[in-house]
């Protein structure tokens, strides 16, 4: 058994999001699976534009089970046209 146990990961990595996506948009779409602790959309250092992916943090890892049980989730308003 490991000396130090890591807590379970509760962040969901979401890729191919549009540059126009806001944390509120992701919070609304992914909030149907459970309460959301935080939404983080990294920005490019030089251009200050979104890098095309986000992290959504849930309070419990069991929520991932419900998300993975569904088919691929496509949100037309959030995906990039490219």
Secondary structure, DSSP 4 states (H G I P E B T S, - for coil): --SSPPPPP-EEEEESB-TT--HHHHHHHHGGGS-EEEEE--B-TTT-SB-SEEEEEES-TTHHHHHHHS-----TTTB---
